[in-house]
Amino acid sequence: MAELIKLDGLTKCFGELLAVDAVSLSVEAGQVLGFLGPNGAGKTTTMRMVAGFMEPTAGSASVCGHDVIDDPVGVRRNIGFLPEGAPTYGDMTARSYLEFIAEIRGFDGGEKRRRVRRIVEMVALEGVLHQRIETLSKGFKRRVGLAQSLLHDPPVLILDEPTDGLDPNQKRHVRDLIREMSAEKAIVISTHILEEVDAVCDRAVVIGKGSLKADGTPEELRARAAGHNALVVTVPQAHTAAMDAVSDVPEVASIDRLSEAEGFVRFRLVSDKRKNLAPMVSDWLRGRSIPFDEMLVERGSLDDVFHAITEGDSDA
């Protein structure tokens, strides 16, 4: 697929503060990239540089082959940008604001009306079109902002917290919309909601203290969790003592008793190499005629991986 976003050593300094430290990555058409990091990590600054709203101190960024320094107009023609906060011009109605944005983008007459009508249906704004933006709820303001970023049908979308302030139904609608658009676009989503990464992203990067810390699919990142492939086994209480010997199974690094109820005991087994223990433990139990009521392989938590990467733990 075509490479629509390319960053090469992208750097931004504010005086002595190094906000973005030599970030290099590319995003292809058909990819939804989750851009993750704690507050102050450099996410918003990076996105503003890619969108042409902030000049890099060093390095380069291009969108659809247009350099953000040499051809900022070409970048803005090919990008839809949803920044932090709500759209400006709160005294305008949602309709007048979108028509104004359409005119700025060079559309008029029937084409302007067609594009506004299409985007209003896509983002479900029919019920608030004639309200002033300043009177809208946070969720509807966010949807107006999303609508303006989509009006010109750009090949690249940079969305900063696109579901911020939305209720669960609205979040689901926006996520469905992102998935529908993703086949032909390169989409970058900054989010603090890790479930959103699973919901819409096929790739995620983690930035911390301005530099890139991790890059992979959600499953690849989850595999870095300390609890990835941990095995939960439930056995009858009568076999509790025998379970102590399961530590003899190769790759079993630790065993913890989780709970005890209704004649059964749950154990959690962890491999220090994050290896799937299920086949070996299953054989071990059967070989000793120990029945088990449950055997569950844990996937690992993106929350744990995010914390380990951004807080500097060695486990991730």
N, C-alpha and C positions, 0 to 999 in steps of 0.2 A: 504493500500500500504506500501511497505518497506520504512523504514526510512534510507535515504542514507546520509544525512548530519545531524550531531548533535553537537550543541555547548552548553556547560554548563559552565556558569560563565566566558566566554572567556574574558581575560583582557590583555592589552598591555600598558606598561609604557615606555616612553623615558625620562629617568632621572626623574624629578619631574612632567613631563607632562603625564597625564592620557589620552591616545589616545582612548582606547577602554575599557569600564567600565562594566565588568561582563555581557556580552551579552549571553543570552541563547535562542536558538531556534532550530527547526528541520525542515528539508525539506524532503518530501517523493518523491518517484518515481512518475512521472506524474504531478508534480507541477512545475510551472514557478513562481519564487519568484522575485518580484521587490524589489531591495535594494536601498532605497531612503535616501537622506540626503544632506544638504548643503556642500560646500567645507570645508574640515577640520573636518567633523563630525566623521570620523573613518571608512568610507566604505571601502576604498582601503586597509587600514591596516587590517581590519577584513578578507577581501578576501585573502590577502596574507598569513595570518595565516592559513586559511582553506586550501589553496593550498600547504602549507608546505614550503613557501618561507620565512617565518618569524616565529620565535619561540614566543609563548605566554609567558607573564610574570606570568600569573596564569590562572586557569580554564583549560578546555579541549576542543578539537575539534576532531571529527572523520569523516571519509569519507568511506562509505561502510564497516563500522566496523573497519577500520584501524585508529589508533590514529596518529595524526600528529607529535607527539614527538617520540613515541615508534616504529612506522612503517611508516616513511615518504616515503619510496619506494612504499609501498602498496597504500598509498594515491595517489601518482603521477601516478601509473598505472591506477587508476580508475577515474582520473580527467582530464578534458580538461580546460586549463586556458588561457584566453585572457586578458593580463594585459593592463594597460594604454600604450599609445604610439604605435609605429609601430614595426614590428619584426626587430630583429637585422640582421647582415650580409647583409648590403645593397649592397655589391658588388656581391652577388649571384643573379642569376635569380630566378624568382618565382618557376620554376620547380626544379632547383637544391636545393633550400632551402627546399621545401617540401620533396624531396627525401632524403635530409640529416636528416630531422626530422623523416621521416619514418624509416630510418636506426637506429637512436637513440632509437626509440620505439621497435626495434627488428625485423623489417620486411626487407626482401631482396628478390631478384629475382622477380618472377612473382607476389608474394603477395605485394611487395613494389609498383610495377607498377600499380597493380589493385587498391590499396588504393589511390595512388596519382591521378589516372585517375578518380576514383569515386568522390573524394573530389573536384577536379577541376570542374567537372560538377555540383556538388551541390552548390558551391559558385560562379560559373560563372567566372572562371579565364582564360578561353581558349584564350582570345585575348591578354593576357599579360604574358603568360608562359615564353617566352624567353627574357623578359625585366629584367634588373637589378632592384632589389627592390628599390634602391635609386632613380631611375628615375620614379617610379610610383606615381600617384596622392595619396593624403591622403586616399581617399576612397578605392582604390585598395590595398594600404598597409594594411588597416584595414581588407580587405577581405582575404589577404594572412595570416594575423594573426589569423583570424577566422578559416581558413582552417587548419592551423597547430594544432589548439586546437581540431579539429574533426577527425584527421587522424586515431586515434586508436579506434574510436567509443566508447568513455568512457561513463559510466552510469551517471556521474556527470559533469556538465559544470558550470564554473564560468566565466562570461563574463562581463568585465568592459567597459561600454560604447560601446557595439558592433556595433552600427550604427553611431558612431562619424565620421564625414567627408563624409558620404554617401549622394548621391543625393536622392530625394524622391522615384525614382523607385528602387534604390538599397536598401533603407531602407525597402521598401515593400517586396522585395525579401528576405532579411534577416529575417524579422519578420515572413514571411510565413514559412521559413526554421525552425525557432525556434518552431513555432506551430507544424510543422510536426514531429519534433524530441521529443516533450515534452511528448508523451504518455508513454514512457518507461524510461525517464531520469528525474533526478532532476536538474533543471536549475536555477541558480541565476544570475540576471541581475542587474548590477549597472547602473543607468541612471539618467540624469538630465531632460530627456524629459518625462514629465508626460503623454503625449499622448501614449507613448510606454507602459506604465503600462496598459492602457485600451486596447491597441492593442494585447498584448501577455501574460500579467500576470494574473493568477487567484488568486494571493495573493501578498500583498505588506507589507513591514515593513519600518518604518521611524526611522532613527538613528539621534540623535542630541547630540553634545558634548560627543560622545563616548558611549552613552547609548541608549537602545531601547525605543522609545517613543510611537510607535503604531504598531499594527499588525492586519491585516484583509484583506478581499477581497477588491478590488477597490470600490465596492458599499458600503461596510461597512465603509470604510474611507470617502467616499464622503458624507455619511449620517452624518458625524461629522461637516460638513460645516455649518456656521451660516445661509447660504441661502438655505440649503436643505429643500425641500418642500415649498419654497416660491411660492406664487400663483400670476400669472400675469393675470389680468382681463381687458378686453376692453369693455366699455359700451358707448352708445350714449351720446353725450355731454349734452343732455337735462336732463340726470339723474346724472350728476356730483355731485350735492349737496346731493342727496339721498345717495351717496356712503359713506359720512362721517359717517353714522350710522352703517356701516358694522363692525366698531370696537366693536359693541355690541355682535357680534358673539363670542361664547366661543372659546378660543385659539388664536384669532386674537390679536397679540401684537402691531402691527403697520401697517399703511397703508400710502403709498407714491404715489404721482402722478408722473408717468414716462414721459409721453408725451401726446401731443394733436395734432391731425391732421385729416382733412377731416371729421369733425363732430363727431369724436370719441376720448375718453380719456382712456389712459392705466394707471392702478393702479397696484401696487405691494403690496401684503399682506404677512406678515411674522408672523409665530407662534414662540413664545419663546421656545416651546418644539419641534420644527422641525416637527410638525404634519402635515399631508396632510389635507389642508383646503378645498380642492375642493368639497367634498360632502356637507359640512355644508354651504359653501358660495353659492353653486349652489342652495340649497334649500332656502336659505335666499333671493336670488335674485328673484327666481320664486315666492316666497310668497309675494313679493312686486311688482310683474309684471315689474321687471327691466330686459329688454333684455340685452344679452351680445353677443358680436361678437367673443370674444376669451377668452379661459380659459386655461392657460398653467401652469403646475407644473414644477418648476425648480428642477433639480437633485442635484445641488450643485457642487462646483468646487474643483477638486483635488489641484489646485494651492492654493486656499484659505485655505484648510485643511493643506497642506504642510507648508504654511507660518505660520499659527496659531500654529501648533505643534512645529516647529523648532524655532520660535521666542518667544514662551512661552505665547501666548495669551490664555486666559482662555476659549475662545469660543469653542475650538476643543476638 
